[in-house]
Amino acid sequence: MHLQTFALRTGAALLVAAGLAACTTPQPPARPGVVIPPPVQQPQAMFIRPAAGTTIARFDGVRNKGLDIAGNLGDPIVASADGRVVYVGGELRSYGNMVIIKHNETFLTAYAHAQTILVKENAVVRQGQKIAEMGKSETDRVKLHFEIRKNGTAVDPEPYLSGRLQQ
């Protein structure tokens, strides 16, 4: 009796396997010398854009150590990545009302010219969380001045926002 059950199960398994093999779509034979590359997967950006407006000034490392993003009074400014707020204030000349977030031992981000700041020092923030509202403190128009600092040095934010740079 056990032999019959074993034979029946084996036969059923072979039928299922043959059915599955018949259902698969055959792959066309590869042409010699043609290599099909695997699909390209876009890297996940470490930082997100902190405001929705257009870029009105880009990083040059001398006159502009970040990005200036246009907006309207009160537009949201969001945390570019998870981190801890290490500075809230307006004492830094030419930055106006500002928030600085420490993300890890390497990276800080700065958000300047805010009208209203919604976080306090030592607060833990999440990527995308609203931290401030756009203003024009110490500037001629409403904008966000956004910087990424790596080991204390300002770097071009755009490669980090696009995912081209991860570290």
Disulfide bonds with the S-S distance in Angstrom:
none
